[in-house]
Amino acid sequence: MARNTISDDSENAHFESGEQPGLTAARAATVAIELLVELTSKDVQGVTSLEPTEDGWLVELEVLEDRRIPSSADILALYEVEIDFDENLLAYHRIKRYNRGSTDIGTRQRR
């Protein structure tokens, strides 16, 4: 016989009140990485920013675009990945490419 836990109760409360269940920032980052790797087959180096939107989360990822020798000559890129509260991909696009050792990659433009 299954027993309701505190997390089960809070999840049910979200559904009963009509609210979206909470997609945590950590889970949103993980989902964004998984989706981008699945679509591009590129290595994600890390999450550079994460922000909530009306529909879900906007996650910015640093990706290894082109591996070179020496590694300081690698080409990296920043990708924005937008996911909804149900962990579905809404959009993604590359916003910038740059050399790994570059100190002048510019500032991120806010939406």
C-alpha beads as a LAMMPS data file, in Angstrom:
LAMMPS data file: protein, C-alpha beads

111 atoms
110 bonds

1 atom types
1 bond types

-500.0 500.0 xlo xhi
-500.0 500.0 ylo yhi
-500.0 500.0 zlo zhi

Masses

1 110.0

Atoms # bond

1 1 1 0.000 0.000 0.000
2 1 1 1.509 3.343 -1.127
3 1 1 1.859 6.119 1.389
4 1 1 1.678 9.834 0.480
5 1 1 4.825 11.715 1.269
6 1 1 5.162 15.435 1.851
7 1 1 6.385 15.886 -1.730
8 1 1 3.406 13.898 -3.051
9 1 1 1.018 16.089 -1.069
10 1 1 2.589 19.350 -2.276
11 1 1 2.561 18.117 -5.900
12 1 1 -1.124 17.231 -5.616
13 1 1 -1.852 20.665 -4.132
14 1 1 -0.333 22.302 -7.229
15 1 1 -2.546 20.263 -9.555
16 1 1 -5.713 20.876 -7.518
17 1 1 -5.138 24.631 -7.372
18 1 1 -4.436 24.825 -11.126
19 1 1 -0.814 25.914 -10.606
20 1 1 2.056 24.462 -12.587
21 1 1 4.134 21.992 -10.565
22 1 1 7.500 23.418 -9.614
23 1 1 10.352 22.697 -12.002
24 1 1 13.438 23.502 -9.980
25 1 1 16.358 25.439 -11.410
26 1 1 18.660 22.445 -10.984
27 1 1 16.265 20.137 -12.832
28 1 1 15.742 22.742 -15.584
29 1 1 19.521 22.941 -16.121
30 1 1 19.817 19.153 -16.280
31 1 1 16.952 18.864 -18.767
32 1 1 18.378 21.644 -20.952
33 1 1 21.760 19.891 -21.082
34 1 1 20.177 16.545 -21.963
35 1 1 18.045 18.076 -24.725
36 1 1 20.893 20.046 -26.290
37 1 1 23.247 17.051 -26.271
38 1 1 20.519 14.913 -27.860
39 1 1 19.970 17.457 -30.642
40 1 1 23.541 18.553 -31.359
41 1 1 25.760 15.696 -30.097
42 1 1 28.133 18.363 -28.748
43 1 1 29.838 18.390 -25.346
44 1 1 28.320 20.823 -22.855
45 1 1 30.998 22.506 -20.737
46 1 1 28.629 24.062 -18.217
47 1 1 25.647 26.243 -17.391
48 1 1 26.441 29.958 -17.615
49 1 1 23.035 31.373 -16.692
50 1 1 19.571 30.271 -15.736
51 1 1 16.434 32.345 -15.385
52 1 1 12.730 31.674 -15.017
53 1 1 10.323 32.767 -17.739
54 1 1 6.526 32.871 -17.891
55 1 1 6.490 29.500 -19.650
56 1 1 9.400 27.742 -17.934
57 1 1 13.147 28.346 -17.892
58 1 1 15.759 29.970 -20.133
59 1 1 19.097 28.189 -19.741
60 1 1 22.368 29.404 -21.258
61 1 1 24.937 26.672 -21.883
62 1 1 28.588 26.789 -22.878
63 1 1 29.293 24.156 -25.528
64 1 1 32.476 22.788 -27.104
65 1 1 31.908 23.435 -30.822
66 1 1 35.311 22.448 -32.241
67 1 1 38.071 20.598 -30.401
68 1 1 41.566 21.748 -31.351
69 1 1 45.175 21.094 -30.386
70 1 1 46.186 22.723 -28.100
71 1 1 42.915 22.830 -26.171
72 1 1 43.365 26.555 -25.558
73 1 1 42.487 26.971 -29.260
74 1 1 39.110 25.164 -28.904
75 1 1 36.044 26.942 -30.287
76 1 1 33.260 27.317 -27.715
77 1 1 29.726 28.612 -28.125
78 1 1 26.924 29.888 -25.956
79 1 1 23.504 28.374 -26.553
80 1 1 20.172 29.464 -25.124
81 1 1 17.759 26.637 -24.415
82 1 1 14.167 27.386 -23.454
83 1 1 12.093 24.675 -21.788
84 1 1 8.574 24.688 -20.402
85 1 1 7.382 23.491 -16.997
86 1 1 6.702 20.018 -18.464
87 1 1 10.385 19.725 -19.485
88 1 1 9.595 20.118 -23.200
89 1 1 11.934 21.995 -25.510
90 1 1 10.407 25.274 -26.686
91 1 1 13.427 26.685 -28.528
92 1 1 17.198 26.706 -28.704
93 1 1 19.752 28.717 -30.600
94 1 1 23.428 29.529 -30.644
95 1 1 24.023 33.103 -29.589
96 1 1 27.804 33.369 -29.805
97 1 1 31.014 31.541 -30.814
98 1 1 34.469 32.324 -29.437
99 1 1 37.935 30.907 -28.765
100 1 1 38.388 29.168 -25.404
101 1 1 41.136 31.557 -24.317
102 1 1 39.227 34.661 -25.370
103 1 1 38.626 37.267 -22.703
104 1 1 36.494 39.454 -24.957
105 1 1 33.320 37.471 -25.563
106 1 1 31.119 40.475 -24.863
107 1 1 28.184 40.844 -22.547
108 1 1 24.995 38.866 -22.761
109 1 1 22.038 40.836 -24.037
110 1 1 18.955 40.478 -21.860
111 1 1 15.607 39.746 -23.454

Bonds

1 1 1 2
2 1 2 3
3 1 3 4
4 1 4 5
5 1 5 6
6 1 6 7
7 1 7 8
8 1 8 9
9 1 9 10
10 1 10 11
11 1 11 12
12 1 12 13
13 1 13 14
14 1 14 15
15 1 15 16
16 1 16 17
17 1 17 18
18 1 18 19
19 1 19 20
20 1 20 21
21 1 21 22
22 1 22 23
23 1 23 24
24 1 24 25
25 1 25 26
26 1 26 27
27 1 27 28
28 1 28 29
29 1 29 30
30 1 30 31
31 1 31 32
32 1 32 33
33 1 33 34
34 1 34 35
35 1 35 36
36 1 36 37
37 1 37 38
38 1 38 39
39 1 39 40
40 1 40 41
41 1 41 42
42 1 42 43
43 1 43 44
44 1 44 45
45 1 45 46
46 1 46 47
47 1 47 48
48 1 48 49
49 1 49 50
50 1 50 51
51 1 51 52
52 1 52 53
53 1 53 54
54 1 54 55
55 1 55 56
56 1 56 57
57 1 57 58
58 1 58 59
59 1 59 60
60 1 60 61
61 1 61 62
62 1 62 63
63 1 63 64
64 1 64 65
65 1 65 66
66 1 66 67
67 1 67 68
68 1 68 69
69 1 69 70
70 1 70 71
71 1 71 72
72 1 72 73
73 1 73 74
74 1 74 75
75 1 75 76
76 1 76 77
77 1 77 78
78 1 78 79
79 1 79 80
80 1 80 81
81 1 81 82
82 1 82 83
83 1 83 84
84 1 84 85
85 1 85 86
86 1 86 87
87 1 87 88
88 1 88 89
89 1 89 90
90 1 90 91
91 1 91 92
92 1 92 93
93 1 93 94
94 1 94 95
95 1 95 96
96 1 96 97
97 1 97 98
98 1 98 99
99 1 99 100
100 1 100 101
101 1 101 102
102 1 102 103
103 1 103 104
104 1 104 105
105 1 105 106
106 1 106 107
107 1 107 108
108 1 108 109
109 1 109 110
110 1 110 111
